[in-house]
Amino acid sequence: MQPDPIPLAQAEALRDEILALPGVAGMHGGQFGEVAMLYPGTRVRGLHLFTPRGRPDETRMEIHLIADLSQLPDLGELAGEIRTIAEGYVSEPVDVFFSDAS
């Protein structure tokens, strides 16, 4: 069994820090719940480590969000803030996806 890419407590802390930002309504788990980091007995929705097929050295952290448009966020700035936060938790490059809006 492989070790978790990041410990559960770190994944939850990253999620919680992102959710506290104005302009973020929630984490998006994908259409079928496929966007999540899986841990024994639980999952952290909206976070996903992705490795392109045939390129094992190009793993990236994907963060999938629901934007809160009532806050009128600048999505580019918000994505930058999220990348900066994520850099404190993961060493992989970070891609931010606004997968839904409310």
C-alpha positions, 0 to 999 in steps of 0.5 A, spaced: 500 500 500 502 506 498 502 512 503 497 517 502 500 523 498 498 528 503 496 526 510 488 526 511 489 532 517 493 536 511 488 535 506 482 537 511 486 543 513 487 545 506 480 544 504 478 548 510 483 554 509 480 554 501 473 554 504 474 560 508 476 565 502 470 570 500 468 567 493 468 560 495 461 557 496 464 550 496 468 544 494 466 540 487 466 533 488 465 532 480 459 529 477 460 522 480 464 524 486 470 522 482 474 529 484 476 527 491 482 524 495 481 518 498 483 516 505 480 510 509 473 511 511 473 518 508 474 522 502 476 530 501 472 532 496 474 537 491 482 535 491 485 531 486 492 529 485 492 527 477 498 524 474 497 524 466 498 517 463 505 515 461 508 521 464 509 519 472 513 525 473 508 530 472 503 529 478 499 536 479 494 537 484 487 539 482 482 543 486 475 544 484 471 549 487 464 552 487 464 559 486 460 564 490 458 569 485 454 573 490 461 575 493 463 578 486 470 575 486 475 576 481 476 569 479 483 570 477 485 573 483 482 568 487 485 562 483 492 565 485 490 566 492 488 558 492 495 556 489 499 560 494 495 557 500 496 550 496 503 551 496 504 551 503 501 543 503 503 540 497 509 540 492 506 539 486 504 544 481 496 546 483 491 547 478 484 551 480 478 549 477 471 553 478 467 547 476 460 550 478 457 557 481 452 559 486 
